[in-house]
Amino acid sequence: MTTSPGRGVLSQADWRKPATGTGWRVTHVLLLAGLLLAGLGPLLWTFKAAVSSTADLLGDPLTLWPSQARWENFTDAWTTLEIRHYLLNTVVLVAGSWFTQLVIATTAGYALSVIRPWYGRYVYGAFLVTLFVPATVTLVALYLTILDLPGLNVSIANTPLAVWLPAGAHAFNILLAKQFFDAIPRELFEAARVDGAGAWTVFRRIVLPMSAPILAVISLFAVMNAWKDFLWPLIAITDPRAQPIAVALPRLAQAADPALLVAGLLIATVPPLLIFLIFQRHIVRGIGFTGLKG
């Protein structure tokens, strides 16, 4: 029988003791079961509630399965609650926010890590300071800015730009990109410069092709944050027809059928889960490179 690795709390001799080895294996199984229950439990309940009738959902919400599954709840939520419309709004806002954050994070991180201008240390310090400022503190100033862009005298409120542009000012993603670029050997940049490559060529042909892991991590953070963001889209986009699904669902809850509402909630949960499952290999590699710990 295969024993557990020697490195750990217990030695190989401890694992071979029946009482100790069995006790730890039982503990591992219980911990795994607890993690699965905590992680999958809410999703499974949401799925059960999404196919329940309103009477079953309100009368016995903790039952394992409804008396009669109503699969039509998904199509009814898609059309009656116009989930498809708000989902499209969300995709537009998330795609723009993702692109803006990716461009700014990679270019700013490249400038701070590779180009290293003399004022880079001050810019880097300013980025660090913003991490200690709660986002709610800047809401008023940010809202006044989108109402009247400085120097342009135009308003971008109630437009996707009101969500896209502030999303780019994400200091954490910039710091992640800089930390990853710092780990790239300097010799590659020096050899490219000897061959006559400029800063843009180095960035496009050397840095970006080597940065797939960190790009996946930044993309995940950008998509997840934009998908679940509620407060800023609620403030920046006051037109109900242009709001994302995270803002629309609480408003629809005031008058919608509870079962249809949960079905719409489940539909809104599926896309980010699929994104993570598809790109999980790159995401895990990127987190390992950045040194983030869970």
Secondary structure as the mmCIF struct_conf table of DSSP 4:
data_model
#
loop_
_struct_conf.conf_type_id
_struct_conf.id
_struct_conf.beg_label_comp_id
_struct_conf.beg_label_asym_id
_struct_conf.beg_label_seq_id
_struct_conf.end_label_comp_id
_struct_conf.end_label_asym_id
_struct_conf.end_label_seq_id
HELX_LH_PP_P HELX_LH_PP_P1 THR A 2 PRO A 5
BEND BEND1 GLY A 6 LEU A 10
HELX_RH_AL_P HELX_RH_AL_P1 GLN A 12 ARG A 16
BEND BEND2 LYS A 17 LYS A 17
HELX_RH_AL_P HELX_RH_AL_P2 PRO A 18 ALA A 50
TURN_TY1_P TURN_TY1_P1 VAL A 51 VAL A 51
BEND BEND3 SER A 52 SER A 52
HELX_RH_AL_P HELX_RH_AL_P3 THR A 54 GLY A 59
TURN_TY1_P TURN_TY1_P2 PRO A 61 LEU A 62
BEND BEND4 LEU A 64 TRP A 65
BEND BEND5 SER A 67 GLN A 68
TURN_TY1_P TURN_TY1_P3 TRP A 71 TRP A 71
HELX_RH_AL_P HELX_RH_AL_P4 GLU A 72 THR A 80
BEND BEND6 LEU A 81 LEU A 81
HELX_RH_AL_P HELX_RH_AL_P5 ILE A 83 TYR A 110
HELX_RH_PI_P HELX_RH_PI_P1 ALA A 111 ILE A 115
TURN_TY1_P TURN_TY1_P4 TRP A 118 TYR A 119
HELX_RH_AL_P HELX_RH_AL_P6 GLY A 120 THR A 130
TURN_TY1_P TURN_TY1_P5 LEU A 131 PHE A 132
BEND BEND7 VAL A 133 VAL A 133
HELX_RH_3T_P HELX_RH_3T_P1 ALA A 135 THR A 138
HELX_RH_AL_P HELX_RH_AL_P7 LEU A 139 LEU A 147
BEND BEND8 ASP A 148 ASP A 148
TURN_TY1_P TURN_TY1_P6 PRO A 150 LEU A 152
TURN_TY1_P TURN_TY1_P7 ALA A 157 ASN A 158
BEND BEND9 THR A 159 THR A 159
TURN_TY1_P TURN_TY1_P8 PRO A 160 PRO A 160
HELX_RH_AL_P HELX_RH_AL_P8 LEU A 161 GLY A 168
HELX_RH_AL_P HELX_RH_AL_P9 ALA A 171 ASP A 182
TURN_TY1_P TURN_TY1_P9 ALA A 183 ALA A 183
BEND BEND10 ILE A 184 ILE A 184
HELX_RH_AL_P HELX_RH_AL_P10 ARG A 186 VAL A 194
TURN_TY1_P TURN_TY1_P10 ASP A 195 GLY A 196
HELX_RH_AL_P HELX_RH_AL_P11 ALA A 199 VAL A 202
HELX_RH_PI_P HELX_RH_PI_P2 PHE A 203 VAL A 207
HELX_RH_3T_P HELX_RH_3T_P2 LEU A 208 MET A 210
HELX_RH_AL_P HELX_RH_AL_P12 ALA A 212 LYS A 228
HELX_RH_AL_P HELX_RH_AL_P13 LEU A 231 ALA A 236
HELX_RH_3T_P HELX_RH_3T_P3 PRO A 240 ALA A 242
HELX_RH_AL_P HELX_RH_AL_P14 ILE A 245 LEU A 252
TURN_TY1_P TURN_TY1_P11 ALA A 253 ALA A 255
BEND BEND11 ALA A 256 ALA A 256
HELX_RH_AL_P HELX_RH_AL_P15 PRO A 258 ILE A 278
BEND BEND12 PHE A 279 PHE A 279
HELX_RH_AL_P HELX_RH_AL_P16 GLN A 280 THR A 290
TURN_TY1_P TURN_TY1_P12 GLY A 291 GLY A 291
#
